[in-house]
């Protein structure tokens, strides 16, 4: 998918999950990753990561400063463009 900077996205991805509670081997074998959803403005991507910002500054003093969320592409299950 070819994306332009600041395209609004909804990204579905899996994150690491650690469960510290004792579980039977059978129960532990069924625990999955945490399902996550991030919303933001596309910044850029490379072979490994996609970068989005939930907040982008539009102040003359701040310029184009923004926060950034970096999501490993191998964790992404779905990307949806938002209008």
VEXBA-675531 format. One line per field, with one value per residue: x, y, z of N, C-alpha, C in turn; residue in three letters. Coordinates in steps of 0.1 Angstrom, whole numbers, plus 5000, padded with zeros to 4 digits. Atoms other than C-alpha are relative to their C-alpha. Layout:
n_east	c(X	...) .
n_north	c(Y	...) .
n_up	c(Z	...) .
ca_east	c(X	...) .
ca_north	c(Y	...) .
ca_up	c(Z	...) .
c_east	c(X	...) .
c_north	c(Y	...) .
c_up	c(Z	...) .
type	c(Ala	...) .
END
This chain:
n_east	c(5009	4992	5006	4995	4998	5012	5012	5005	5000	5003	4991	5002	4987	4998	4989	4996	5008	4994	5009	4992	5008	4998	5010	4996	4993	5011	5004	4989	4998	5010	5000	4996	4994	5010	5005	4999	5004	4995	5005	4991	4996	4988	4987	4992	4998	4989	5002	5003	5009	5008	5000	5012	5001	5013	5001	4991	5000	5002	4997	4988	4988	4997	4998	5007	4996	5011	4996	4999	5002	4993	5006	4993	5009	5004	5010	5012	5010	5008	4999	5011	4999	5012	5003) .
n_north	c(4988	4988	4990	4987	4995	4995	5008	5005	5014	5009	5011	5012	5007	5008	4996	5010	5001	5008	5003	5004	5010	5014	5006	5014	5000	4999	4986	4992	5003	4994	4985	4993	4986	4989	4994	4985	4991	4986	4990	4989	4995	5006	4992	5007	5014	5007	5014	5006	4993	4989	4989	4992	4990	4997	4985	4992	4985	4990	4988	4994	5002	5014	5006	5012	5010	5010	5012	5011	5014	5009	5014	5010	5005	5014	5001	4994	5010	4993	4985	4994	4986	4994	4987) .
n_up	c(5000	5001	4990	4999	4986	4993	5002	4987	5000	4988	5001	4991	4998	4989	4991	4991	4988	4990	4990	4988	4992	5003	5008	5004	5013	5010	5001	5005	5014	5008	4998	5013	4999	4997	5013	4998	5011	4999	5009	5002	5013	5006	5001	5010	4998	5006	5001	4987	4991	5005	4989	5000	4989	4996	4999	5009	4998	5011	4994	5006	4992	4999	5014	5003	4989	4998	4992	5010	4996	5010	4999	5009	5010	4998	4991	5005	5006	5009	5000	5007	5001	4994	5007) .
ca_east	c(5000	5015	5009	5013	5026	4998	4974	4951	4954	4940	4966	4957	4987	4998	5019	5039	5019	5034	5012	5027	4999	5005	4987	4985	5006	4973	4961	4995	4996	4965	4974	4978	4994	4976	4955	4961	4947	4965	4952	4974	4989	5014	5050	5071	5080	5110	5115	5110	5087	5058	5058	5026	5019	4988	4996	5011	5021	5010	5025	5050	5073	5071	5072	5063	5071	5051	5051	5058	5046	5069	5052	5072	5057	5058	5033	5007	4976	4957	4960	4930	4930	4906	4888) .
ca_north	c(5000	5033	5060	5097	5115	5124	5098	5089	5052	5025	4998	4964	4946	4920	4929	4908	4896	4883	4865	4862	4841	4804	4784	4747	4738	4733	4768	4784	4768	4786	4822	4845	4879	4911	4924	4962	4990	5023	5054	5080	5100	5082	5095	5069	5033	5011	4974	4967	4994	5018	5051	5070	5101	5106	5143	5167	5203	5231	5259	5284	5280	5242	5236	5201	5184	5153	5123	5089	5053	5027	4994	4964	4953	4917	4924	4941	4921	4949	4985	5006	5041	5065	5095) .
ca_up	c(5000	4989	5017	5017	5048	5072	5058	5087	5095	5118	5124	5139	5154	5179	5209	5233	5263	5295	5320	5355	5370	5373	5347	5338	5308	5288	5297	5291	5257	5246	5257	5226	5220	5230	5201	5197	5175	5169	5152	5137	5109	5087	5090	5071	5068	5060	5056	5093	5108	5101	5120	5129	5150	5171	5174	5149	5157	5134	5153	5137	5167	5168	5130	5121	5155	5164	5187	5171	5175	5158	5150	5137	5104	5114	5141	5119	5109	5091	5080	5071	5057	5075	5059) .
c_east	c(5009	4993	5007	5002	4987	4987	4995	4998	4995	5008	4996	5013	5000	5012	5004	4991	5007	4990	5008	4993	5003	4989	5004	5007	4989	4995	5010	5002	4990	5000	5006	5006	4988	4997	4999	4995	5006	4995	5010	5002	5013	5012	5008	5000	5013	4997	4995	4988	4991	4999	4988	5001	4985	4998	5011	4999	4999	5002	5013	5013	5004	5003	4992	5003	4988	5005	5001	4998	5007	4994	5007	4990	4996	4989	4986	4992	4991	5002	4988	5001	4987	4998	4999) .
c_north	c(5012	5011	5013	5005	5007	4993	4995	4985	4994	4988	4990	4992	4992	5005	4988	5000	4990	4998	4994	4990	4986	4994	4986	5001	5001	5014	5009	4999	5007	5016	5006	5013	5010	5006	5015	5007	5014	5009	5011	5005	4994	5010	4994	4986	4996	4985	4994	5007	5010	5009	5009	5010	5002	5015	5006	5014	5008	5014	5006	4997	4985	4994	4988	4989	4991	4989	4989	4987	4992	4986	4991	4994	4986	4998	5005	4990	5007	5015	5005	5015	5006	5013	5011) .
c_up	c(5000	5009	4999	5014	5005	4996	5013	4998	5013	4998	5010	5001	5013	5008	5009	5013	5010	5011	5012	5009	4996	4993	4997	4986	4988	4998	4994	4985	4991	5001	4987	5003	5003	4986	5003	4987	5003	4989	4999	4986	4996	4999	4989	5003	4993	4999	5013	5007	4992	5012	4998	5011	5004	5001	4992	5003	4988	5005	4994	5008	5001	4986	4999	5011	5002	5009	4990	5007	4989	5002	4991	4990	5002	5010	4995	4993	4990	5001	4992	4999	5005	4992	5010) .
type	c(Unk	Unk	Unk	Unk	Unk	Unk	Unk	Unk	Unk	Unk	Unk	Unk	Unk	Unk	Unk	Unk	Unk	Unk	Unk	Unk	Unk	Unk	Unk	Unk	Unk	Unk	Unk	Unk	Unk	Unk	Unk	Unk	Unk	Unk	Unk	Unk	Unk	Unk	Unk	Unk	Unk	Unk	Unk	Unk	Unk	Unk	Unk	Unk	Unk	Unk	Unk	Unk	Unk	Unk	Unk	Unk	Unk	Unk	Unk	Unk	Unk	Unk	Unk	Unk	Unk	Unk	Unk	Unk	Unk	Unk	Unk	Unk	Unk	Unk	Unk	Unk	Unk	Unk	Unk	Unk	Unk	Unk	Unk) .
END
